[in-house]
Amino acid sequence: ALETQVRLWDPFTNLLLIRVPRKDYPRIRASLTVWTHFGGRRIVASVLGVHGSARTAKRGTMLYLQKWLQGQPQKQQEQKQQQKGAGVGNKPLVPEQEHKRLQSLLSIIQNID
């Protein structure tokens, strides 16, 4: 019943959560080092954490999202500076419509088993 599964993929946050049986973990982790494309996009895969249960995986995923969100104001400021120089305008990096998307993502993470 426990097989390798992609439990979550969110291109907005570049977050991928994979459920892997303990016996397959070394092989899957090694394969991530040579993985270059996912969903038609070029990627650089990094293992952010290895967890023994769904509960600890959820906690680790939530911490990743917190750090990701904390980095957004800095990225928004950098983007504004770049856009001023290019005369493009000041669009925020995370628009209001993305708030619902993030809420949905948090709900999905909480319901992962």
C-alpha positions in Angstrom: 0.0 0.0 0.0 2.9 2.4 0.6 4.3 3.4 -2.7 6.1 6.4 -4.0 3.6 9.2 -4.5 3.7 12.9 -5.4 1.5 14.2 -2.6 1.8 17.9 -3.4 3.1 20.0 -6.3 2.7 23.8 -6.2 4.5 25.7 -9.0 3.9 29.1 -7.3 6.0 28.2 -4.3 8.1 25.6 -6.1 7.2 23.0 -3.5 7.1 19.3 -4.2 6.1 16.8 -1.5 6.9 13.1 -2.2 5.8 10.2 0.0 8.4 7.4 -0.2 8.6 4.0 1.5 11.5 3.8 3.9 13.2 1.0 1.9 13.1 3.2 -1.3 14.3 6.4 0.3 18.0 6.2 -0.7 17.2 5.4 -4.4 14.6 8.3 -4.6 16.9 10.8 -3.0 19.7 9.8 -5.4 17.4 10.2 -8.4 16.5 13.8 -7.2 20.1 14.8 -7.8 19.8 14.1 -11.5 16.2 15.4 -12.0 16.2 18.4 -14.2 12.6 18.9 -15.4 9.2 18.6 -13.8 5.8 19.6 -15.3 7.6 21.0 -18.4 9.7 23.3 -16.2 13.4 23.3 -15.6 14.2 22.6 -11.9 17.0 22.2 -9.4 15.7 19.7 -6.9 16.8 20.1 -3.3 15.8 17.9 -0.3 14.5 20.3 2.3 13.8 17.6 4.9 13.3 13.9 5.5 10.5 13.0 7.9 9.3 9.8 9.4 5.6 10.6 9.5 2.9 12.6 7.8 2.7 14.8 10.9 6.4 15.8 10.9 6.2 16.2 7.1 3.3 18.7 7.5 5.3 20.6 10.1 8.4 20.8 7.9 6.3 21.9 4.9 4.6 24.6 7.0 8.0 25.9 8.1 9.2 26.0 4.5 6.1 28.0 3.5 6.7 30.4 6.5 10.2 31.1 5.4 9.1 31.4 1.7 6.5 34.0 2.7 8.9 35.9 4.9 11.2 36.2 1.9 8.5 37.7 -0.3 8.7 41.4 1.0 12.4 41.4 0.1 11.6 40.0 -3.4 8.8 42.5 -3.9 11.1 45.4 -3.0 13.8 44.1 -5.4 11.2 43.6 -8.2 9.9 47.2 -7.7 13.5 48.6 -8.0 14.0 46.6 -11.2 10.7 47.7 -12.7 11.4 51.3 -11.9 14.6 51.1 -13.8 12.8 49.4 -16.7 9.7 51.7 -16.6 7.3 48.8 -16.3 5.3 49.8 -13.2 5.0 48.4 -9.7 3.2 45.1 -9.7 3.5 43.2 -6.5 5.2 39.8 -6.7 2.4 38.1 -4.7 -0.9 39.6 -5.9 -4.1 39.6 -3.9 -5.5 36.7 -5.9 -2.6 34.5 -4.8 -3.8 34.8 -1.2 -6.6 32.4 -2.0 -4.2 30.1 -3.6 -1.9 30.0 -0.6 -5.0 29.4 1.7 -5.9 26.5 -0.5 -2.3 25.2 -0.3 -2.3 25.3 3.5 -5.6 23.4 3.5 -4.2 20.7 1.3 -1.1 20.4 3.4 -3.2 20.0 6.6 -5.2 17.2 5.0 -2.2 15.1 3.8 -2.1 11.7 5.4 
